[in-house]
Amino acid sequence: MAFTAGIDAGTQSLKVVVYDAAARALVATASAPLDLMGGDDGRREQHPADWVAAMQACFDRIDPAVRARIVALSVSGQQHGFVPLDAEGNVLAPAKLWCDTSTTAECAQIMDAVGGSTATIALAGNPILAGYTASKLPWTKTHRPDAYARLATILLPHDYLNFVLTGQRFCEYGDASGTGWLDVRTRTWSAELLHATDAERDLAECLPPIAAPDALFDINPTAAARLGLPATAKVAVGGGDNMMAAIGTGCVEEGRLAMSLGTSGTLFAYSDTPVVDPDGAWAAFCSSTGGWLPLICTMNCTVATEQVAKAFGFSTREGDAHLHATPPGADGLVMLPFLNGERTPDLPRGKGVLAGMDTNNLTAAHVYRAAMEGATYSLKYGFDAFVRAGMCFDRIVLTGGGSNSAAWRQMVADVFGLPVEVPVQSEGAAFGAALQALWALGRAEGEGASIADITHEHIAFDAALSATPDASRAQAYATAYTRFLQHLDAVTPLQRG
Protein backbone atom coordinates (compact mmCIF):
# COMPACT_ATOMS: atom_id res chain seq x y z
CA MET A 1 0.00 0.00 0.00
CA ALA A 2 1.18 3.56 -0.75
CA PHE A 3 2.23 6.03 1.94
CA THR A 4 2.44 9.84 2.16
CA ALA A 5 4.99 11.78 4.18
CA GLY A 6 4.93 15.10 5.99
CA ILE A 7 8.04 17.14 6.80
CA ASP A 8 7.84 19.86 9.45
CA ALA A 9 10.83 22.20 9.66
CA GLY A 10 10.36 24.07 12.93
CA THR A 11 12.55 26.33 15.01
CA GLN A 12 13.94 23.70 17.35
CA SER A 13 13.74 20.56 15.26
CA LEU A 14 12.76 19.02 11.95
CA LYS A 15 10.29 16.14 11.98
CA VAL A 16 9.19 13.61 9.39
CA VAL A 17 6.08 11.42 9.62
CA VAL A 18 4.99 8.70 7.19
CA TYR A 19 1.26 7.98 7.00
CA ASP A 20 -0.56 4.87 5.85
CA ALA A 21 -3.97 6.20 4.78
CA ALA A 22 -5.46 2.72 4.37
CA ALA A 23 -4.56 1.70 7.92
CA ARG A 24 -5.21 5.22 9.35
CA ALA A 25 -1.86 5.06 11.13
CA LEU A 26 1.60 6.55 11.15
CA VAL A 27 4.12 3.93 10.12
CA ALA A 28 7.25 5.96 10.85
CA THR A 29 8.36 9.10 12.66
CA ALA A 30 11.77 10.73 12.99
CA SER A 31 13.13 13.96 14.41
CA ALA A 32 16.42 15.86 14.32
CA PRO A 33 17.37 18.92 16.42
CA LEU A 34 18.17 22.34 14.94
CA ASP A 35 20.44 25.02 16.35
CA LEU A 36 19.36 28.64 16.66
CA MET A 37 21.81 31.51 16.30
CA GLY A 38 20.97 34.68 18.22
CA GLY A 39 22.28 38.11 19.06
CA ASP A 40 21.61 40.89 21.56
CA ASP A 41 20.09 42.95 18.76
CA GLY A 42 17.23 40.46 18.43
CA ARG A 43 18.76 38.39 15.64
CA ARG A 44 17.43 34.85 15.35
CA GLU A 45 18.87 32.90 12.42
CA GLN A 46 19.55 29.40 11.10
CA HIS A 47 21.60 27.94 8.27
CA PRO A 48 19.28 26.46 5.60
CA ALA A 49 21.90 23.73 5.07
CA ASP A 50 21.07 22.55 8.60
CA TRP A 51 17.43 22.00 7.57
CA VAL A 52 18.58 19.89 4.64
CA ALA A 53 20.95 17.89 6.83
CA ALA A 54 18.19 17.34 9.41
CA MET A 55 15.77 16.21 6.68
CA GLN A 56 18.40 13.77 5.42
CA ALA A 57 19.04 12.47 8.94
CA CYS A 58 15.32 11.89 9.51
CA PHE A 59 14.82 9.93 6.30
CA ASP A 60 17.98 7.94 7.02
CA ARG A 61 16.33 6.74 10.26
CA ILE A 62 13.24 5.47 8.45
CA ASP A 63 13.20 1.87 7.20
CA PRO A 64 14.16 1.81 3.50
CA ALA A 65 11.17 -0.45 2.82
CA VAL A 66 8.88 2.26 4.21
CA ARG A 67 10.59 5.00 2.22
CA ALA A 68 10.19 2.97 -0.95
CA ARG A 69 6.40 3.10 -0.59
CA ILE A 70 6.12 6.89 -0.24
CA VAL A 71 4.22 8.21 -3.26
CA ALA A 72 3.80 11.85 -2.21
CA LEU A 73 5.16 14.23 0.42
CA SER A 74 4.67 17.77 1.56
CA VAL A 75 6.67 20.30 3.61
CA SER A 76 5.51 22.40 6.54
CA GLY A 77 7.87 25.18 7.57
CA GLN A 78 8.21 27.95 10.11
CA GLN A 79 6.59 31.06 8.68
CA HIS A 80 8.11 34.46 7.78
CA GLY A 81 11.74 33.38 7.39
CA PHE A 82 13.90 34.83 4.62
CA VAL A 83 16.13 32.58 2.53
CA PRO A 84 18.07 34.62 -0.07
CA LEU A 85 19.21 32.75 -3.19
CA ASP A 86 21.43 33.86 -6.05
CA ALA A 87 20.66 33.06 -9.69
CA GLU A 88 22.34 29.64 -9.40
CA GLY A 89 20.30 28.68 -6.34
CA ASN A 90 23.05 29.18 -3.75
CA VAL A 91 22.08 30.47 -0.30
CA LEU A 92 23.61 33.91 0.20
CA ALA A 93 23.28 34.33 3.98
CA PRO A 94 21.81 32.69 7.07
CA ALA A 95 18.01 32.64 7.12
CA LYS A 96 16.44 35.26 9.34
CA LEU A 97 13.53 33.63 11.19
CA TRP A 98 10.02 34.46 12.39
CA CYS A 99 11.31 35.19 15.90
CA ASP A 100 13.95 37.66 14.67
CA THR A 101 13.17 41.13 16.09
CA SER A 102 16.28 42.91 14.79
CA THR A 103 14.26 44.44 11.94
CA THR A 104 11.75 46.38 14.06
CA ALA A 105 12.91 49.74 12.70
CA GLU A 106 12.57 48.48 9.13
CA CYS A 107 8.93 47.54 9.80
CA ALA A 108 8.14 51.16 10.62
CA GLN A 109 10.10 52.43 7.62
CA ILE A 110 8.11 50.31 5.18
CA MET A 111 4.75 51.25 6.68
CA ASP A 112 5.66 54.94 6.91
CA ALA A 113 6.48 54.89 3.20
CA VAL A 114 2.86 54.02 2.36
CA GLY A 115 1.22 56.19 5.02
CA GLY A 116 1.42 54.16 8.22
CA SER A 117 -0.05 51.00 9.70
CA THR A 118 -3.66 51.72 8.72
CA ALA A 119 -2.67 52.32 5.11
CA THR A 120 -0.58 49.14 5.12
CA ILE A 121 -3.56 47.10 6.32
CA ALA A 122 -5.71 48.73 3.63
CA LEU A 123 -3.19 47.65 0.99
CA ALA A 124 -2.55 44.07 2.07
CA GLY A 125 -4.72 43.18 5.07
CA ASN A 126 -1.84 43.11 7.56
CA PRO A 127 0.62 45.54 9.12
CA ILE A 128 4.32 44.78 8.72
CA LEU A 129 5.16 43.24 12.10
CA ALA A 130 8.53 42.33 13.55
CA GLY A 131 9.46 38.94 12.17
CA TYR A 132 7.55 39.30 8.90
CA THR A 133 9.64 38.65 5.79
CA ALA A 134 9.28 42.14 4.27
CA SER A 135 11.31 43.90 6.96
CA LYS A 136 14.22 41.48 6.50
CA LEU A 137 14.96 42.81 3.01
CA PRO A 138 16.00 46.39 3.92
CA TRP A 139 17.90 45.01 6.94
CA THR A 140 19.83 42.71 4.62
CA LYS A 141 20.46 45.56 2.19
CA THR A 142 22.06 47.56 5.03
CA HIS A 143 23.88 44.82 6.93
CA ARG A 144 24.67 42.29 4.18
CA PRO A 145 24.98 44.45 1.05
CA ASP A 146 26.98 41.89 -0.93
CA ALA A 147 24.28 39.23 -0.41
CA TYR A 148 21.56 41.72 -1.27
CA ALA A 149 23.30 42.77 -4.47
CA ARG A 150 23.39 39.13 -5.65
CA LEU A 151 19.81 38.36 -4.55
CA ALA A 152 17.82 36.63 -7.30
CA THR A 153 15.06 34.80 -5.42
CA ILE A 154 13.25 35.35 -2.12
CA LEU A 155 12.16 32.07 -0.54
CA LEU A 156 10.51 31.17 2.75
CA PRO A 157 11.88 28.20 4.74
CA HIS A 158 9.37 25.69 3.41
CA ASP A 159 9.87 27.07 -0.11
CA TYR A 160 13.58 26.37 0.20
CA LEU A 161 13.06 22.75 1.18
CA ASN A 162 10.66 22.44 -1.77
CA PHE A 163 13.47 23.86 -3.95
CA VAL A 164 15.83 21.20 -2.61
CA LEU A 165 13.23 18.49 -3.24
CA THR A 166 12.10 19.57 -6.71
CA GLY A 167 14.72 21.93 -8.10
CA GLN A 168 11.92 24.44 -8.71
CA ARG A 169 11.32 27.83 -7.10
CA PHE A 170 7.68 28.38 -6.11
CA CYS A 171 5.58 29.44 -3.14
CA GLU A 172 1.93 29.10 -2.09
CA TYR A 173 -0.75 31.45 -0.79
CA GLY A 174 -0.76 30.50 2.89
CA ASP A 175 2.92 30.99 3.63
CA ALA A 176 3.16 33.89 1.14
CA SER A 177 0.51 35.79 3.09
CA GLY A 178 2.96 35.96 6.00
CA THR A 179 5.54 37.94 4.06
CA GLY A 180 3.67 41.23 4.49
CA TRP A 181 3.56 41.78 0.71
CA LEU A 182 0.56 39.65 -0.31
CA ASP A 183 -2.82 41.38 -0.49
CA VAL A 184 -4.80 38.65 1.21
CA ARG A 185 -8.12 39.91 -0.14
CA THR A 186 -7.09 39.51 -3.81
CA ARG A 187 -4.26 36.97 -3.32
CA THR A 188 -1.91 39.17 -5.35
CA TRP A 189 1.40 40.83 -4.49
CA SER A 190 1.09 44.48 -3.44
CA ALA A 191 3.21 46.54 -5.81
CA GLU A 192 3.01 49.47 -3.39
CA LEU A 193 4.44 47.52 -0.47
CA LEU A 194 7.16 45.95 -2.59
CA HIS A 195 8.15 49.45 -3.75
CA ALA A 196 8.03 50.72 -0.16
CA THR A 197 10.38 47.89 0.88
CA ASP A 198 12.95 48.91 -1.74
CA ALA A 199 12.28 51.77 -4.13
CA GLU A 200 15.53 51.13 -6.00
CA ARG A 201 14.77 47.68 -7.38
CA ASP A 202 11.80 45.62 -8.50
CA LEU A 203 11.46 43.02 -5.77
CA ALA A 204 8.61 41.39 -7.69
CA GLU A 205 11.29 39.93 -9.97
CA CYS A 206 12.68 38.08 -6.94
CA LEU A 207 9.37 36.49 -5.92
CA PRO A 208 8.66 32.95 -7.17
CA PRO A 209 5.35 32.04 -8.83
CA ILE A 210 2.47 31.11 -6.53
CA ALA A 211 1.29 27.51 -6.96
CA ALA A 212 -2.30 26.34 -6.55
CA PRO A 213 -3.19 24.66 -3.22
CA ASP A 214 -3.52 21.23 -4.86
CA ALA A 215 -0.50 21.47 -7.17
CA LEU A 216 1.94 18.57 -7.42
CA PHE A 217 5.56 18.63 -8.55
CA ASP A 218 7.95 15.88 -9.61
CA ILE A 219 10.67 15.12 -7.11
CA ASN A 220 14.20 15.88 -8.27
CA PRO A 221 15.92 12.56 -9.07
CA THR A 222 19.01 13.51 -7.06
CA ALA A 223 16.91 14.38 -4.01
CA ALA A 224 14.90 11.18 -4.37
CA ALA A 225 18.06 9.06 -4.46
CA ARG A 226 19.60 10.90 -1.52
CA LEU A 227 16.50 10.41 0.65
CA GLY A 228 15.78 6.86 -0.51
CA LEU A 229 12.45 7.82 -2.10
CA PRO A 230 10.96 6.54 -5.36
CA ALA A 231 11.89 8.62 -8.41
CA THR A 232 8.15 8.76 -9.15
CA ALA A 233 7.24 10.44 -5.85
CA LYS A 234 5.34 13.72 -6.04
CA VAL A 235 5.82 16.84 -3.91
CA ALA A 236 2.74 18.85 -2.87
CA VAL A 237 3.00 22.61 -2.29
CA GLY A 238 3.09 22.40 1.52
CA GLY A 239 2.76 25.62 3.50
CA GLY A 240 3.56 27.47 6.67
CA ASP A 241 3.51 25.47 9.88
CA ASN A 242 0.30 27.11 11.05
CA MET A 243 -1.42 26.38 7.73
CA MET A 244 -0.34 22.74 7.89
CA ALA A 245 -1.39 22.52 11.54
CA ALA A 246 -4.81 23.78 10.44
CA ILE A 247 -5.09 20.75 8.17
CA GLY A 248 -3.68 18.41 10.82
CA THR A 249 -6.29 19.57 13.35
CA GLY A 250 -9.21 19.66 10.93
CA CYS A 251 -9.37 23.44 10.99
CA VAL A 252 -10.42 23.61 7.34
CA GLU A 253 -14.06 24.56 7.91
CA GLU A 254 -15.71 27.56 9.54
CA GLY A 255 -16.43 27.28 13.27
CA ARG A 256 -13.26 25.36 14.08
CA LEU A 257 -10.72 26.93 16.46
CA ALA A 258 -7.25 25.44 16.78
CA MET A 259 -4.53 26.28 19.29
CA SER A 260 -0.90 25.29 19.02
CA LEU A 261 1.30 25.32 22.11
CA GLY A 262 4.77 25.25 20.62
CA THR A 263 7.82 27.48 20.88
CA SER A 264 5.37 30.14 19.73
CA GLY A 265 1.69 29.99 20.55
CA THR A 266 -0.94 30.25 17.86
CA LEU A 267 -4.70 30.47 17.72
CA PHE A 268 -6.40 30.23 14.34
CA ALA A 269 -9.76 29.67 12.71
CA TYR A 270 -10.68 28.83 9.12
CA SER A 271 -12.83 31.19 7.06
CA ASP A 272 -14.30 31.01 3.55
CA THR A 273 -13.80 34.76 3.16
CA PRO A 274 -11.01 37.20 4.10
CA VAL A 275 -11.12 38.23 7.76
CA VAL A 276 -9.20 41.49 8.12
CA ASP A 277 -9.09 43.64 11.26
CA PRO A 278 -8.61 47.36 10.50
CA ASP A 279 -6.45 47.68 13.61
CA GLY A 280 -4.37 44.58 12.89
CA ALA A 281 -5.46 42.74 16.03
CA TRP A 282 -4.75 39.44 14.29
CA ALA A 283 -2.89 38.18 11.25
CA ALA A 284 -5.19 38.04 8.23
CA PHE A 285 -3.54 35.07 6.54
CA CYS A 286 -4.65 32.87 3.67
CA SER A 287 -4.99 29.16 4.31
CA SER A 288 -3.09 26.58 2.26
CA THR A 289 -6.38 24.99 1.17
CA GLY A 290 -8.01 27.82 -0.79
CA GLY A 291 -9.55 29.80 2.07
CA TRP A 292 -8.38 32.15 4.78
CA LEU A 293 -6.89 31.65 8.24
CA PRO A 294 -7.19 34.57 10.71
CA LEU A 295 -4.48 33.88 13.24
CA ILE A 296 -3.22 35.09 16.59
CA CYS A 297 0.47 34.47 17.23
CA THR A 298 2.44 34.86 20.44
CA MET A 299 6.21 34.56 20.27
CA ASN A 300 6.63 33.03 23.73
CA CYS A 301 4.84 29.83 24.67
CA THR A 302 6.68 26.63 25.59
CA VAL A 303 9.91 28.63 25.45
CA ALA A 304 8.78 30.30 28.69
CA THR A 305 8.07 27.08 30.59
CA GLU A 306 11.25 25.49 29.25
CA GLN A 307 13.38 28.43 30.36
CA VAL A 308 11.90 28.37 33.86
CA ALA A 309 12.44 24.61 34.17
CA LYS A 310 16.03 25.02 33.01
CA ALA A 311 16.67 27.89 35.43
CA PHE A 312 15.39 25.86 38.39
CA GLY A 313 17.10 22.64 37.32
CA PHE A 314 14.15 20.38 36.55
CA SER A 315 12.63 18.87 33.41
CA THR A 316 9.38 20.06 31.89
CA ARG A 317 8.27 16.43 32.27
CA GLU A 318 8.04 17.27 35.98
CA GLY A 319 6.08 20.44 35.25
CA ASP A 320 2.60 19.04 35.85
CA ALA A 321 3.54 18.16 39.42
CA HIS A 322 4.45 21.82 40.01
CA LEU A 323 1.08 22.87 38.59
CA HIS A 324 -0.76 20.50 40.92
CA ALA A 325 1.20 21.89 43.89
CA THR A 326 0.06 25.48 43.26
CA PRO A 327 -3.35 27.14 42.91
CA PRO A 328 -4.76 28.95 39.85
CA GLY A 329 -3.35 32.46 39.88
CA ALA A 330 -0.02 31.30 41.39
CA ASP A 331 -0.82 33.06 44.70
CA GLY A 332 -0.53 36.45 42.99
CA LEU A 333 2.67 35.80 40.99
CA VAL A 334 2.41 37.16 37.44
CA MET A 335 4.71 36.57 34.49
CA LEU A 336 4.69 38.52 31.26
CA PRO A 337 6.68 35.87 29.36
CA PHE A 338 8.04 38.12 26.60
CA LEU A 339 11.49 36.49 26.40
CA ASN A 340 11.73 36.89 22.61
CA GLY A 341 9.90 40.19 22.34
CA GLU A 342 6.21 39.74 21.58
CA ARG A 343 3.77 39.94 18.70
CA THR A 344 0.48 39.53 20.63
CA PRO A 345 0.38 41.96 22.30
CA ASP A 346 2.52 43.93 19.84
CA LEU A 347 5.70 44.52 21.85
CA PRO A 348 8.64 43.61 19.59
CA ARG A 349 11.08 45.10 22.12
CA GLY A 350 9.30 43.48 25.04
CA LYS A 351 11.12 41.72 27.86
CA GLY A 352 9.92 39.22 30.40
CA VAL A 353 8.49 40.54 33.66
CA LEU A 354 7.96 38.65 36.93
CA ALA A 355 5.74 40.61 39.31
CA GLY A 356 3.91 40.11 42.58
CA MET A 357 6.72 38.21 44.31
CA ASP A 358 6.51 37.62 48.04
CA THR A 359 7.91 35.19 50.60
CA ASN A 360 5.12 32.71 49.86
CA ASN A 361 5.15 32.50 46.07
CA LEU A 362 8.82 32.84 45.12
CA THR A 363 9.22 29.09 44.53
CA ALA A 364 10.07 27.00 41.50
CA ALA A 365 6.51 25.66 41.35
CA HIS A 366 4.92 29.12 41.47
CA VAL A 367 7.26 30.56 38.83
CA TYR A 368 6.61 27.59 36.56
CA ARG A 369 2.86 28.03 36.95
CA ALA A 370 3.19 31.78 36.34
CA ALA A 371 5.08 31.04 33.09
CA MET A 372 2.40 28.64 31.89
CA GLU A 373 -0.38 30.98 32.89
CA GLY A 374 1.35 33.94 31.26
CA ALA A 375 1.73 32.05 27.97
CA THR A 376 -1.94 31.05 28.13
CA TYR A 377 -3.12 34.57 29.00
CA SER A 378 -1.23 35.98 26.01
CA LEU A 379 -3.30 33.68 23.80
CA LYS A 380 -6.47 34.67 25.68
CA TYR A 381 -5.61 38.32 24.93
CA GLY A 382 -5.70 37.48 21.24
CA PHE A 383 -8.79 35.27 21.58
CA ASP A 384 -10.66 38.21 23.08
CA ALA A 385 -10.06 40.12 19.84
CA PHE A 386 -11.67 37.27 17.88
CA VAL A 387 -14.68 37.33 20.19
CA ARG A 388 -15.04 41.11 19.92
CA ALA A 389 -15.16 40.68 16.14
CA GLY A 390 -18.13 38.34 16.49
CA MET A 391 -16.41 34.99 16.01
CA CYS A 392 -17.99 32.10 17.90
CA PHE A 393 -16.49 28.73 18.80
CA ASP A 394 -17.72 25.69 20.68
CA ARG A 395 -14.42 23.94 21.34
CA ILE A 396 -10.64 24.18 21.01
CA VAL A 397 -8.51 21.64 19.14
CA LEU A 398 -5.13 21.61 20.84
CA THR A 399 -1.80 20.66 19.29
CA GLY A 400 1.91 21.31 19.77
CA GLY A 401 4.30 20.16 22.47
CA GLY A 402 2.39 21.87 25.28
CA SER A 403 -0.66 19.70 24.54
CA ASN A 404 1.25 16.76 26.03
CA SER A 405 0.74 18.31 29.46
CA ALA A 406 -2.53 17.29 31.14
CA ALA A 407 -2.25 20.31 33.42
CA TRP A 408 -1.89 22.68 30.46
CA ARG A 409 -4.84 21.11 28.65
CA GLN A 410 -6.99 21.65 31.72
CA MET A 411 -5.71 25.21 32.14
CA VAL A 412 -6.71 26.05 28.57
CA ALA A 413 -10.20 24.64 29.13
CA ASP A 414 -10.57 26.61 32.38
CA VAL A 415 -9.15 29.93 31.10
CA PHE A 416 -11.08 29.92 27.81
CA GLY A 417 -14.23 28.30 29.17
CA LEU A 418 -14.34 25.83 26.27
CA PRO A 419 -13.88 22.07 26.02
CA VAL A 420 -10.52 20.94 24.66
CA GLU A 421 -9.91 18.10 22.21
CA VAL A 422 -6.52 16.67 21.23
CA PRO A 423 -5.98 14.82 17.94
CA VAL A 424 -4.54 11.33 18.12
CA GLN A 425 -1.75 12.50 15.82
CA SER A 426 0.09 14.98 18.03
CA GLU A 427 2.40 16.40 15.36
CA GLY A 428 -0.28 18.57 13.79
CA ALA A 429 1.89 20.37 11.23
CA ALA A 430 3.75 17.29 9.99
CA PHE A 431 0.57 15.23 9.90
CA GLY A 432 -1.25 18.06 8.14
CA ALA A 433 1.48 18.08 5.50
CA ALA A 434 1.01 14.34 4.97
CA LEU A 435 -2.74 14.86 4.59
CA GLN A 436 -2.23 17.71 2.13
CA ALA A 437 -0.05 15.39 0.03
CA LEU A 438 -2.79 12.75 0.20
CA TRP A 439 -5.43 15.28 -0.90
CA ALA A 440 -3.36 16.70 -3.76
CA LEU A 441 -2.46 13.23 -4.99
CA GLY A 442 -6.10 12.17 -4.95
CA ARG A 443 -7.16 15.21 -6.96
CA ALA A 444 -4.41 14.57 -9.49
CA GLU A 445 -5.77 11.05 -9.87
CA GLY A 446 -9.30 12.32 -10.44
CA GLU A 447 -10.76 11.78 -6.97
CA GLY A 448 -13.30 14.36 -5.85
CA ALA A 449 -12.64 14.43 -2.10
CA SER A 450 -12.35 17.91 -0.60
CA ILE A 451 -9.75 18.71 2.02
CA ALA A 452 -12.59 18.71 4.58
CA ASP A 453 -13.54 15.19 3.45
CA ILE A 454 -9.93 14.12 3.96
CA THR A 455 -9.75 15.56 7.48
CA HIS A 456 -13.09 14.03 8.48
CA GLU A 457 -11.86 10.65 7.33
CA HIS A 458 -8.36 10.70 8.78
CA ILE A 459 -8.32 12.87 11.92
CA ALA A 460 -9.30 11.15 15.16
CA PHE A 461 -9.36 12.58 18.67
CA ASP A 462 -8.04 10.97 21.84
CA ALA A 463 -10.90 10.94 24.35
CA ALA A 464 -8.44 10.31 27.19
CA LEU A 465 -6.75 13.66 26.49
CA SER A 466 -9.87 15.80 26.35
CA ALA A 467 -10.62 18.41 29.03
CA THR A 468 -13.75 20.28 30.04
CA PRO A 469 -13.92 23.58 31.95
CA ASP A 470 -14.03 23.30 35.74
CA ALA A 471 -16.34 25.98 37.09
CA SER A 472 -14.67 25.87 40.50
CA ARG A 473 -11.51 27.38 38.99
CA ALA A 474 -13.13 29.87 36.62
CA GLN A 475 -13.19 32.84 39.00
CA ALA A 476 -9.62 32.34 40.18
CA TYR A 477 -8.39 32.34 36.57
CA ALA A 478 -10.57 35.32 35.67
CA THR A 479 -9.06 37.30 38.54
CA ALA A 480 -5.53 36.24 37.61
CA TYR A 481 -6.14 37.17 33.94
CA THR A 482 -7.33 40.62 34.99
CA ARG A 483 -4.15 40.99 37.05
CA PHE A 484 -2.10 39.96 33.98
CA LEU A 485 -3.82 42.64 31.88
CA GLN A 486 -3.19 45.27 34.56
CA HIS A 487 0.53 44.51 34.58
CA LEU A 488 0.54 44.48 30.78
CA ASP A 489 -1.06 47.94 30.70
CA ALA A 490 1.49 49.20 33.20
CA VAL A 491 4.61 48.00 31.35
CA THR A 492 3.46 48.62 27.78
CA PRO A 493 4.56 52.30 27.75
CA LEU A 494 7.98 51.28 29.07
CA GLN A 495 8.47 48.50 26.54
CA ARG A 496 7.33 50.58 23.59
CA GLY A 497 9.53 53.51 24.53
Secondary structure as GFF3:
##gff-version 3
##sequence-region A 1 497
A	DSSP	beta_strand	3	9	.	.	.	ID=ss1
A	DSSP	beta_strand	13	20	.	.	.	ID=ss2
A	DSSP	beta_strand	25	33	.	.	.	ID=ss3
A	DSSP	beta_strand	37	38	.	.	.	ID=ss4
A	DSSP	beta_strand	44	46	.	.	.	ID=ss5
A	DSSP	alpha_helix	48	60	.	.	.	ID=ss6
A	DSSP	alpha_helix	64	67	.	.	.	ID=ss7
A	DSSP	beta_strand	70	77	.	.	.	ID=ss8
A	DSSP	beta_strand	83	85	.	.	.	ID=ss9
A	DSSP	beta_strand	95	96	.	.	.	ID=ss10
A	DSSP	alpha_helix	104	114	.	.	.	ID=ss11
A	DSSP	alpha_helix	117	124	.	.	.	ID=ss12
A	DSSP	three_ten_helix	133	135	.	.	.	ID=ss13
A	DSSP	alpha_helix	136	143	.	.	.	ID=ss14
A	DSSP	alpha_helix	145	149	.	.	.	ID=ss15
A	DSSP	beta_strand	153	155	.	.	.	ID=ss16
A	DSSP	alpha_helix	157	166	.	.	.	ID=ss17
A	DSSP	beta_strand	171	172	.	.	.	ID=ss18
A	DSSP	alpha_helix	173	176	.	.	.	ID=ss19
A	DSSP	beta_strand	182	183	.	.	.	ID=ss20
A	DSSP	beta_strand	188	189	.	.	.	ID=ss21
A	DSSP	alpha_helix	191	197	.	.	.	ID=ss22
A	DSSP	three_ten_helix	203	206	.	.	.	ID=ss23
A	DSSP	beta_strand	210	211	.	.	.	ID=ss24
A	DSSP	beta_strand	216	218	.	.	.	ID=ss25
A	DSSP	alpha_helix	221	227	.	.	.	ID=ss26
A	DSSP	beta_strand	234	236	.	.	.	ID=ss27
A	DSSP	beta_strand	239	240	.	.	.	ID=ss28
A	DSSP	alpha_helix	241	248	.	.	.	ID=ss29
A	DSSP	beta_strand	257	261	.	.	.	ID=ss30
A	DSSP	beta_strand	265	269	.	.	.	ID=ss31
A	DSSP	beta_strand	283	286	.	.	.	ID=ss32
A	DSSP	beta_strand	292	298	.	.	.	ID=ss33
A	DSSP	alpha_helix	302	312	.	.	.	ID=ss34
A	DSSP	three_ten_helix	316	318	.	.	.	ID=ss35
A	DSSP	alpha_helix	319	324	.	.	.	ID=ss36
A	DSSP	three_ten_helix	330	332	.	.	.	ID=ss37
A	DSSP	beta_strand	334	336	.	.	.	ID=ss38
A	DSSP	beta_strand	353	355	.	.	.	ID=ss39
A	DSSP	alpha_helix	364	388	.	.	.	ID=ss40
A	DSSP	beta_strand	396	399	.	.	.	ID=ss41
A	DSSP	three_ten_helix	401	404	.	.	.	ID=ss42
A	DSSP	alpha_helix	406	416	.	.	.	ID=ss43
A	DSSP	beta_strand	420	421	.	.	.	ID=ss44
A	DSSP	alpha_helix	428	444	.	.	.	ID=ss45
A	DSSP	alpha_helix	451	458	.	.	.	ID=ss46
A	DSSP	three_ten_helix	463	465	.	.	.	ID=ss47
A	DSSP	alpha_helix	471	496	.	.	.	ID=ss48
###
